[in-house]
Amino acid sequence: MENQVNLAGMERQPTKTARLPKESLEKAVDQLNRISAEDYAKIMGMVNVCKREWRSILHKTPDDYEMKGWEDIYFPADDGVPLNGWYIPAKGGESDKLVIFNHALPMSRAGFQGHQGKPWSDYEAVEIDFVIQMKHLTDAGYNVLAYDIRNHGQSGEANNGVCGIGLLEWRDCVGVKKYVDNHPRLSKMKVALYSQCMGGCSQYVAIDKRPDLFANVACMCSPLVPSMRSIYQAFSELLGVSDYLDLLDFELVKVGGFTRDEMDPKRYTKNIKMPLLMWQVKDDAWVQNPGDAQATFDTIPSKDKELFWIEGTTHRFRDGYNYFGRQPERVIAFLDKYMK
């Protein structure tokens, strides 16, 4: 590459390198000075997982499943970023039970439309349908509040478009809980959380920072929560650039994001005390499971927790995120146990 870097010059920019140990920074500089243009493009492609130029659209609404009485809602995150969502009452009329439902990266509250072509199909050419999951919940007697996390769906842009895998988005989890707690009707309902993948990491950080705010949550479904170290290790091996992970951390910090270790959900689990149900793809091609998920699960101090595995597939998108849509019984039984 024609991109030789002087380490001393970098060290005069502490705002860009302060969170990188000196040894890691030195490795990053060495890797930058010897990486090929082709492999550097792959590294930047992995950086763009956390800073994309596109969003998932709302390719479905509750009308697609004839849910009645739903409405568009909007409220601020804890730092003022405008968030958009849906409130969907239970089938037959509003109940006294509410599920707060969030989503994964790079999705929206409606899911993911990889089946509709580029740019979404570059991830995987499949549909992920979260709206049918909301239908399962409302049919079972639950009201649903689903929302788009910042920089996703129809919610506001913030933080220069960077996704912090929870380290910025926790403010959205706090904002939605404050909205519920201050609402004349929703505040009287029993609350459960359905917080998945990046949304789950965000929820973990929110509970870590504001355990008081979430002390009254009855239970949490926590599907497909990953560590970014594991995801990036798996991606880098698939792309043949696993020798450049210190450079990856450096480039993540340069765009305003966080290092792999900073985005590790295990750092933020100590206050998760409510009953918890987690499920993961055991042979996930994009995450180093079962070890990664098991390690996170083991740090959660809840005395009533369960992890089960989706087996017979390597497809996180096609089979992991669609699990509840296809097989709702186990999840509904868990919610019923703690919400009824």
N, C-alpha and C positions, 0 to 999 in steps of 0.2 A: 504493500500500500504506500502511496505517497502521502503519508500522514504520520511522520515521525514526531514523537512527543518528547519534550524535555521534562524530566521528573521535577526538577527544581521549579520550573514554571508552574507546574500543577500544584506544588506544595504551597505556592503563594495564593491559592484560591481555597481557603479553608471552608467556605460555605458549600463547596461542591464535594469535598473529600473528608470532612470532619468525621463522618460516621463510618468511614472505611479505615480499618487498622493500617498502619504504615506498611506492613508486610503485604497485605492484600492490594494496596495501592501500587506498590512496586511491581507486583505480579500483573496487575491490570495494565500498567504502562508497558511492560515487556510484551504482553499479549497483543496490545494495540499496535506495537511497532513491528510485529512479525505476522499478524493475521493477514490472510488474503482478502481481497475485495469481496470475493464470493462468500467467504465465511463471515466477514464482518456484516454483510447484508443479512445473513441468517441470525446473527446476534441481535441486530437491530429489529428484525422481525419479532424476536422474542420480547424485546423491550416494548414493542408496539402492542403486545398483549395488554399492557397496562396503560397504553396511550394510543387509542385508535382514532382513525379519521371517520368512522361511521358508527351508527347505532342500530340496534335492533328496533324494528317497528312494532306497533300493536297490530299484529296480523289477525288477531281475533279479539272479540269482546264477549262479555256475558250473553249478549243477544244470540251468539252462535249456538248456545245451548239452552236458549229460551229461559234463562234465569230472569226473574221478575223483580222490579223495584230497585234495581241497582242505580247508582249515581256516580258521576265523576266527583272526586274530592281533591282538595289541594291544601297544603299546609307547609310551614317552614321546617327545615332541618334545624338542629340546635344552633348552627352558625348562620342561619338565615337563608340558606339555599332553598329555592322553591321546589317542592316535591309534588308530584301528581300521582293520583291513584284511583282506585275504585272502592266503593263500599257496596257490598252485595249482601242483602239480608238472607237469612235461612229460608229454605223452601216452605211456603205456607205462611210466612210472616216472621218478623224479627224475633229472635230468641234471646236468651240471656247469656249466650256463649259466643266469644269472638276469637277468631284466629287471625293474627297479624302475619301476613304472607309476603316474603320478599324473594329475591331471585338471584341467579348466578351471573357472572360475567361470561359472555358479552351480551346478555339477554335483556329482556324487559319483563314487566309483570305478566305479559301475555305468553312469553316463552321465547322461541327462537325459530327463524324461518329459513334455515339452510336449504330447504327444499325449493325455495324460490330463486335460487341462483346467487351469483356474486353480488356483494362481497361476502355474504354470510356463508355461502357454501365452501369458502376457503377453510373454514373451521371443519365442518362436516355437512354434507348435503342431506340433512335430515330435518324434520320438524320436531320441535319440542313444544308440547302443548301444556301450558300451566292452567289454561282456562278450564279444561276438563277436570283438573284437580280441584279447582274452586267449585265446580259443579258437584263433585263428590262430597266436598265439605258442606255445601249448603243443603244437599239432599239429606245429609246426616244430622241436620239441625244446627249447623254452625253458621253464624254470620262471618263474613270474610272482609278484611281490609287488606287490599293488595296495593303495593306502591312501587314506583320506579325509583331506584337508587340514583343519586346524582350522576350525571354524565351518561345516563342510560334512559332508554324509552323517551318519555315526554318530560322528565324532570330537568331541572336547571343544570347548566354547565358550571363547573367550579374547579379550582385547583389546576388551572391550565389544562383541563381535560384529562388529568392523570387519575388513574385508579390506584388507590393505596391498598387494595385487598383487605379493607377493614380499617386501616389506620387513618383514613379520612372519612370513610363512609359510616363509621360508628355514630357520627353526628346525626345521620339520617335515622338510625334506629332510635336514638334518643328523641328526635323530633317527632316521630310517629307515636311513640309511647306518651309523650307529653300531650299530643293532640288527643289521643284516646282518653287520657286521664282528665283532661279539661272539657271533654265533650259531655253535654247534658245527658245523653243516653248511653253512649259507649262506656263512659266511666263507671257505670253500674254493672257492667258485664264481667263475667269471668274470662280471663285472657290466657290464650296459649300462643306460642310463637312457632312459625314455620320458617326457618332461616337456613337457606341452603347455599353451599359453596362459598363464593365471595360474600354473599349476604349472611352466611353463618359466621364467617370470620369477623364481619362487621358487628354482628350481634355479640360475639364473644368479647370484643373490645369494649362495646357499650356497657355490657354487664360488669366488666372489670373496672371501668371508670365510674359507673353509676349503679352500683349494686342496690342502692336504696330504691331507685326508680323501677327496678325489675323484681323487687322482693315479692310482689304479689302475683307474679306469673305462675300459673298452675303447672305448666309443663312446656317442653320445647321439643319439636322435631328438628333434627339437625343433619340433613342428608348431605353427603358428598363434600364435606369440609376438607380442604387439602392444605398442605404446607407448600409455599411457593418454591422452597428449596427442592422438594420432591418433584414438583411439576417441571421446573426448569432442568433438573437432572435428566428426567425422562425425555423431554423435548430435545435437549442438547445431544443426547445419545442418538435419538432418531435422526437428527440433522447432521451428526458427525462433527459437532463443535464443543464437545464436553471439556476440551482443554482450555476453554476461554471463559470460564464462569466468573473469575475475578473481574474480567473486563465487562461481563454482563452486569455485575453489581455496580460497577463504576458508571456504566451508561444509564442504568436505572436511576441512579442518584442525579446524574446530569440533567435528566428530563424533569426532575422534580419529584421523583418517586422514592422508593424504599428498597433496601437490599433484601435479598432472599431471606436472610435470618430475621430481619426486622418484621417481615410479613408472616412469621411463623405463628400459627394460632395457639400453639402450646404455651406461649408467653402470656396468654390472656384468659386462661381457663379457671383460675383459682377461685372465682366467685360464682361459678355455675353450680348452683345447689339444687335447682328444681329437677324433677324427673325428666329424663332425656332419652330420646330414641334417635339413634344414628344408623344410617345405612350407607354402604359403599360398594363400588364395583371391585370385587376381590382381585381380578386380574387386569385392572385398568391399564390401558396402554399409555395413558398420559400421566399417571401418578404411580409412584413406587409402592403400591399396595401389595400385600396387606400390611406391611410394616408401617407405612406413613399414617394411615388412618388409626391403626391400633395404638400407635404412640400418642397421638392426640387424644384419643378416647381414654387412655390410661391416666392422663393428667387431670381429667375432669373429676372433681370431688363429689359430685352427686352420689348419694347412696342408692339411688334408684335409676339405673341407667342400663341401656342395652344397645349393642352394636350387632347388626346382622349384615350378611354379605349377599350381594347379587352375584350369582355364579353363572358360568357358561357363556360369558361374553367378555370382550375387552373394550367395549364401546361405552365410554362415559356419557357422551351426548345422547346417542340413540336409546340406550337401555338404562342408564343411570338416572338421568333427569326425567325420563318418562315412566319410571317404575311406579310411582304413586298413581299416575293416570291410568295405568293398566291393571294394577293390583292394589286397590285402595283398602282392602279389608284390614290388614295389619296396622296400618297407620290410623285408621278410624277407631279400631279397638283400643289403641294406645290413648288417643284423645278422649274417648268415652270413659276410660278408666279414671282419668284425673279431672275431667270437666263436667261429668254428670253426677 
